[in-house]
Amino acid sequence: MTIQNVKYLRLNNFRFSIVILHFEIFILNFHEQN
């Protein structure tokens, strides 16, 4: 794998982690309201 591929994969993993984090926070807030 080239360095560019590694950087691209790391960036995708980072974005994916952020999406999951926001999703979990959204669910927690939703449950607290009910």
N, CA, C, O and CB atoms as a CASP TS submission, in Angstrom:
PFRMAT TS
TARGET T0000
AUTHOR 0000-0000-0000
METHOD Language model
MODEL 1
PARENT N/A
ATOM      1  N   MET     1       0.845  -1.202   0.000  1.00  0.00           N
ATOM      2  CA  MET     1       0.000   0.000   0.000  1.00  0.00           C
ATOM      3  C   MET     1       0.876   1.246   0.000  1.00  0.00           C
ATOM      4  O   MET     1       1.917   1.304   0.654  1.00  0.00           O
ATOM      5  CB  MET     1      -0.953   0.009   1.227  1.00  0.00           C
ATOM      6  N   THR     2       0.430   2.215  -0.737  1.00  0.00           N
ATOM      7  CA  THR     2       1.189   3.464  -0.792  1.00  0.00           C
ATOM      8  C   THR     2       0.796   4.357   0.378  1.00  0.00           C
ATOM      9  O   THR     2      -0.199   4.110   1.059  1.00  0.00           O
ATOM     10  CB  THR     2       0.951   4.196  -2.136  1.00  0.00           C
ATOM     11  N   ILE     3       1.583   5.385   0.598  1.00  0.00           N
ATOM     12  CA  ILE     3       1.297   6.316   1.697  1.00  0.00           C
ATOM     13  C   ILE     3      -0.034   7.021   1.453  1.00  0.00           C
ATOM     14  O   ILE     3      -0.780   7.281   2.396  1.00  0.00           O
ATOM     15  CB  ILE     3       2.438   7.358   1.849  1.00  0.00           C
ATOM     16  N   GLN     4      -0.332   7.325   0.210  1.00  0.00           N
ATOM     17  CA  GLN     4      -1.604   8.002  -0.089  1.00  0.00           C
ATOM     18  C   GLN     4      -2.784   7.115   0.285  1.00  0.00           C
ATOM     19  O   GLN     4      -3.784   7.602   0.814  1.00  0.00           O
ATOM     20  CB  GLN     4      -1.681   8.383  -1.584  1.00  0.00           C
ATOM     21  N   ASN     5      -2.677   5.832   0.018  1.00  0.00           N
ATOM     22  CA  ASN     5      -3.767   4.909   0.368  1.00  0.00           C
ATOM     23  C   ASN     5      -3.966   4.857   1.875  1.00  0.00           C
ATOM     24  O   ASN     5      -5.098   4.838   2.358  1.00  0.00           O
ATOM     25  CB  ASN     5      -3.479   3.497  -0.175  1.00  0.00           C
ATOM     26  N   VAL     6      -2.861   4.833   2.618  1.00  0.00           N
ATOM     27  CA  VAL     6      -2.953   4.785   4.081  1.00  0.00           C
ATOM     28  C   VAL     6      -3.618   6.046   4.606  1.00  0.00           C
ATOM     29  O   VAL     6      -4.477   5.970   5.484  1.00  0.00           O
ATOM     30  CB  VAL     6      -1.554   4.615   4.715  1.00  0.00           C
ATOM     31  N   LYS     7      -3.238   7.198   4.085  1.00  0.00           N
ATOM     32  CA  LYS     7      -3.844   8.463   4.524  1.00  0.00           C
ATOM     33  C   LYS     7      -5.327   8.466   4.201  1.00  0.00           C
ATOM     34  O   LYS     7      -6.138   8.924   5.006  1.00  0.00           O
ATOM     35  CB  LYS     7      -3.147   9.672   3.858  1.00  0.00           C
ATOM     36  N   TYR     8      -5.684   7.965   3.040  1.00  0.00           N
ATOM     37  CA  TYR     8      -7.099   7.938   2.635  1.00  0.00           C
ATOM     38  C   TYR     8      -7.897   7.034   3.565  1.00  0.00           C
ATOM     39  O   TYR     8      -9.002   7.383   3.981  1.00  0.00           O
ATOM     40  CB  TYR     8      -7.244   7.456   1.168  1.00  0.00           C
ATOM     41  N   LEU     9      -7.333   5.866   3.893  1.00  0.00           N
ATOM     42  CA  LEU     9      -8.035   4.935   4.780  1.00  0.00           C
ATOM     43  C   LEU     9      -8.189   5.532   6.163  1.00  0.00           C
ATOM     44  O   LEU     9      -9.245   5.399   6.781  1.00  0.00           O
ATOM     45  CB  LEU     9      -7.293   3.597   4.864  1.00  0.00           C
ATOM     46  N   ARG    10      -7.144   6.193   6.661  1.00  0.00           N
ATOM     47  CA  ARG    10      -7.227   6.800   7.992  1.00  0.00           C
ATOM     48  C   ARG    10      -8.279   7.891   8.012  1.00  0.00           C
ATOM     49  O   ARG    10      -9.023   8.021   8.984  1.00  0.00           O
ATOM     50  CB  ARG    10      -5.865   7.370   8.418  1.00  0.00           C
ATOM     51  N   LEU    11      -8.349   8.669   6.957  1.00  0.00           N
ATOM     52  CA  LEU    11      -9.335   9.750   6.886  1.00  0.00           C
ATOM     53  C   LEU    11     -10.743   9.171   6.880  1.00  0.00           C
ATOM     54  O   LEU    11     -11.637   9.697   7.543  1.00  0.00           O
ATOM     55  CB  LEU    11      -9.107  10.622   5.630  1.00  0.00           C
ATOM     56  N   ASN    12     -10.939   8.094   6.137  1.00  0.00           N
ATOM     57  CA  ASN    12     -12.270   7.459   6.100  1.00  0.00           C
ATOM     58  C   ASN    12     -12.633   6.885   7.466  1.00  0.00           C
ATOM     59  O   ASN    12     -13.778   6.999   7.902  1.00  0.00           O
ATOM     60  CB  ASN    12     -12.311   6.341   5.030  1.00  0.00           C
ATOM     61  N   ASN    13     -11.679   6.277   8.131  1.00  0.00           N
ATOM     62  CA  ASN    13     -11.951   5.715   9.465  1.00  0.00           C
ATOM     63  C   ASN    13     -12.311   6.833  10.436  1.00  0.00           C
ATOM     64  O   ASN    13     -13.196   6.675  11.277  1.00  0.00           O
ATOM     65  CB  ASN    13     -10.724   4.916   9.993  1.00  0.00           C
ATOM     66  N   PHE    14     -11.627   7.950  10.315  1.00  0.00           N
ATOM     67  CA  PHE    14     -11.891   9.085  11.201  1.00  0.00           C
ATOM     68  C   PHE    14     -13.306   9.612  10.973  1.00  0.00           C
ATOM     69  O   PHE    14     -14.044   9.862  11.926  1.00  0.00           O
ATOM     70  CB  PHE    14     -10.854  10.210  10.972  1.00  0.00           C
ATOM     71  N   ARG    15     -13.676   9.779   9.713  1.00  0.00           N
ATOM     72  CA  ARG    15     -15.025  10.260   9.397  1.00  0.00           C
ATOM     73  C   ARG    15     -16.078   9.265   9.866  1.00  0.00           C
ATOM     74  O   ARG    15     -17.119   9.657  10.395  1.00  0.00           O
ATOM     75  CB  ARG    15     -15.171  10.509   7.887  1.00  0.00           C
ATOM     76  N   PHE    16     -15.812   8.002   9.676  1.00  0.00           N
ATOM     77  CA  PHE    16     -16.754   6.959  10.085  1.00  0.00           C
ATOM     78  C   PHE    16     -16.937   6.976  11.600  1.00  0.00           C
ATOM     79  O   PHE    16     -18.051   6.809  12.096  1.00  0.00           O
ATOM     80  CB  PHE    16     -16.265   5.568   9.618  1.00  0.00           C
ATOM     81  N   SER    17     -15.844   7.178  12.334  1.00  0.00           N
ATOM     82  CA  SER    17     -15.921   7.235  13.792  1.00  0.00           C
ATOM     83  C   SER    17     -16.761   8.426  14.239  1.00  0.00           C
ATOM     84  O   SER    17     -17.550   8.319  15.178  1.00  0.00           O
ATOM     85  CB  SER    17     -14.514   7.318  14.405  1.00  0.00           C
ATOM     86  N   ILE    18     -16.590   9.550  13.570  1.00  0.00           N
ATOM     87  CA  ILE    18     -17.356  10.747  13.929  1.00  0.00           C
ATOM     88  C   ILE    18     -18.839  10.519  13.671  1.00  0.00           C
ATOM     89  O   ILE    18     -19.679  10.914  14.479  1.00  0.00           O
ATOM     90  CB  ILE    18     -16.856  11.976  13.136  1.00  0.00           C
ATOM     91  N   VAL    19     -19.163   9.887  12.554  1.00  0.00           N
ATOM     92  CA  VAL    19     -20.565   9.623  12.240  1.00  0.00           C
ATOM     93  C   VAL    19     -21.184   8.728  13.313  1.00  0.00           C
ATOM     94  O   VAL    19     -22.302   8.982  13.763  1.00  0.00           O
ATOM     95  CB  VAL    19     -20.698   8.966  10.845  1.00  0.00           C
ATOM     96  N   ILE    20     -20.471   7.694  13.721  1.00  0.00           N
ATOM     97  CA  ILE    20     -20.983   6.783  14.749  1.00  0.00           C
ATOM     98  C   ILE    20     -21.148   7.531  16.065  1.00  0.00           C
ATOM     99  O   ILE    20     -22.139   7.338  16.770  1.00  0.00           O
ATOM    100  CB  ILE    20     -20.037   5.568  14.933  1.00  0.00           C
ATOM    101  N   LEU    21     -20.185   8.382  16.398  1.00  0.00           N
ATOM    102  CA  LEU    21     -20.252   9.130  17.649  1.00  0.00           C
ATOM    103  C   LEU    21     -21.482  10.033  17.660  1.00  0.00           C
ATOM    104  O   LEU    21     -22.214  10.073  18.649  1.00  0.00           O
ATOM    105  CB  LEU    21     -18.972   9.961  17.853  1.00  0.00           C
ATOM    106  N   HIS    22     -21.709  10.751  16.577  1.00  0.00           N
ATOM    107  CA  HIS    22     -22.879  11.629  16.499  1.00  0.00           C
ATOM    108  C   HIS    22     -24.168  10.820  16.573  1.00  0.00           C
ATOM    109  O   HIS    22     -25.142  11.242  17.195  1.00  0.00           O
ATOM    110  CB  HIS    22     -22.847  12.456  15.203  1.00  0.00           C
ATOM    111  N   PHE    23     -24.165   9.682  15.947  1.00  0.00           N
ATOM    112  CA  PHE    23     -25.354   8.825  15.961  1.00  0.00           C
ATOM    113  C   PHE    23     -25.659   8.348  17.384  1.00  0.00           C
ATOM    114  O   PHE    23     -26.817   8.332  17.801  1.00  0.00           O
ATOM    115  CB  PHE    23     -25.158   7.612  15.022  1.00  0.00           C
ATOM    116  N   GLU    24     -24.619   7.960  18.126  1.00  0.00           N
ATOM    117  CA  GLU    24     -24.813   7.499  19.503  1.00  0.00           C
ATOM    118  C   GLU    24     -25.318   8.634  20.381  1.00  0.00           C
ATOM    119  O   GLU    24     -26.205   8.426  21.208  1.00  0.00           O
ATOM    120  CB  GLU    24     -23.505   6.929  20.075  1.00  0.00           C
ATOM    121  N   ILE    25     -24.770   9.822  20.214  1.00  0.00           N
ATOM    122  CA  ILE    25     -25.220  10.976  21.003  1.00  0.00           C
ATOM    123  C   ILE    25     -26.671  11.291  20.685  1.00  0.00           C
ATOM    124  O   ILE    25     -27.454  11.602  21.583  1.00  0.00           O
ATOM    125  CB  ILE    25     -24.330  12.212  20.730  1.00  0.00           C
ATOM    126  N   PHE    26     -27.029  11.215  19.427  1.00  0.00           N
ATOM    127  CA  PHE    26     -28.411  11.487  19.026  1.00  0.00           C
ATOM    128  C   PHE    26     -29.371  10.503  19.701  1.00  0.00           C
ATOM    129  O   PHE    26     -30.430  10.896  20.190  1.00  0.00           O
ATOM    130  CB  PHE    26     -28.553  11.404  17.489  1.00  0.00           C
ATOM    131  N   ILE    27     -28.991   9.219  19.721  1.00  0.00           N
ATOM    132  CA  ILE    27     -29.845   8.196  20.337  1.00  0.00           C
ATOM    133  C   ILE    27     -29.942   8.430  21.841  1.00  0.00           C
ATOM    134  O   ILE    27     -31.022   8.293  22.416  1.00  0.00           O
ATOM    135  CB  ILE    27     -29.297   6.775  20.048  1.00  0.00           C
ATOM    136  N   LEU    28     -28.834   8.778  22.483  1.00  0.00           N
ATOM    137  CA  LEU    28     -28.862   9.027  23.930  1.00  0.00           C
ATOM    138  C   LEU    28     -29.778  10.202  24.238  1.00  0.00           C
ATOM    139  O   LEU    28     -30.584  10.128  25.165  1.00  0.00           O
ATOM    140  CB  LEU    28     -27.436   9.300  24.472  1.00  0.00           C
ATOM    141  N   ASN    29     -29.669  11.269  23.487  1.00  0.00           N
ATOM    142  CA  ASN    29     -30.525  12.432  23.714  1.00  0.00           C
ATOM    143  C   ASN    29     -31.984  12.084  23.471  1.00  0.00           C
ATOM    144  O   ASN    29     -32.867  12.535  24.200  1.00  0.00           O
ATOM    145  CB  ASN    29     -30.104  13.596  22.811  1.00  0.00           C
ATOM    146  N   PHE    30     -32.232  11.293  22.462  1.00  0.00           N
ATOM    147  CA  PHE    30     -33.605  10.900  22.140  1.00  0.00           C
ATOM    148  C   PHE    30     -34.217  10.095  23.287  1.00  0.00           C
ATOM    149  O   PHE    30     -35.381  10.296  23.631  1.00  0.00           O
ATOM    150  CB  PHE    30     -33.640  10.079  20.832  1.00  0.00           C
ATOM    151  N   HIS    31     -33.437   9.186  23.880  1.00  0.00           N
ATOM    152  CA  HIS    31     -33.949   8.364  24.973  1.00  0.00           C
ATOM    153  C   HIS    31     -34.167   9.199  26.231  1.00  0.00           C
ATOM    154  O   HIS    31     -35.101   8.944  26.993  1.00  0.00           O
ATOM    155  CB  HIS    31     -32.987   7.210  25.268  1.00  0.00           C
ATOM    156  N   GLU    32     -33.323  10.178  26.446  1.00  0.00           N
ATOM    157  CA  GLU    32     -33.458  11.007  27.649  1.00  0.00           C
ATOM    158  C   GLU    32     -34.719  11.862  27.579  1.00  0.00           C
ATOM    159  O   GLU    32     -35.336  12.142  28.607  1.00  0.00           O
ATOM    160  CB  GLU    32     -32.220  11.905  27.828  1.00  0.00           C
ATOM    161  N   GLN    33     -35.100  12.273  26.390  1.00  0.00           N
ATOM    162  CA  GLN    33     -36.276  13.128  26.250  1.00  0.00           C
ATOM    163  C   GLN    33     -37.560  12.360  26.533  1.00  0.00           C
ATOM    164  O   GLN    33     -38.540  12.932  27.011  1.00  0.00           O
ATOM    165  CB  GLN    33     -36.327  13.731  24.851  1.00  0.00           C
ATOM    166  N   ASN    34     -37.553  11.074  26.239  1.00  0.00           N
ATOM    167  CA  ASN    34     -38.788  10.284  26.458  1.00  0.00           C
ATOM    168  C   ASN    34     -38.812   9.716  27.874  1.00  0.00           C
ATOM    169  O   ASN    34     -39.763   9.029  28.247  1.00  0.00           O
ATOM    170  CB  ASN    34     -38.897   9.127  25.420  1.00  0.00           C
TER
END
